[in-house]
């Protein structure tokens, strides 16, 4: 039970970090396109 909770928390943290990373990449690419155009 504890192991399952730990795994769930870990996967949630990984998903959160992936979401933040995707937001940063999207923001950078959008600003890059804005600067180029």
C-alpha positions in Angstrom: 0.0 0.0 0.0 2.7 2.5 1.0 4.7 1.5 -2.1 1.7 2.2 -4.3 1.2 5.6 -2.8 4.9 6.4 -3.3 4.7 5.3 -6.9 1.6 7.4 -7.5 3.2 10.4 -6.0 6.4 9.9 -8.0 4.5 9.6 -11.3 2.4 12.7 -10.4 5.6 14.7 -9.8 7.1 13.5 -13.1 3.9 14.5 -15.0 4.0 17.9 -13.3 7.7 18.4 -14.3 6.9 17.3 -17.8 4.0 19.8 -18.0 6.3 22.6 -16.8 9.0 21.7 -19.3 6.5 21.6 -22.1 5.2 25.0 -21.1 8.7 26.5 -21.1 9.5 25.0 -24.5 6.2 26.2 -26.0 6.8 29.7 -24.6 10.4 29.8 -25.9 9.3 28.7 -29.4 6.5 31.2 -29.5 8.8 34.1 -28.5 11.3 32.9 -31.0 8.7 32.9 -33.8 7.6 36.4 -32.6 11.2 37.7 -32.7 11.9 36.2 -36.2 8.6 37.5 -37.8 
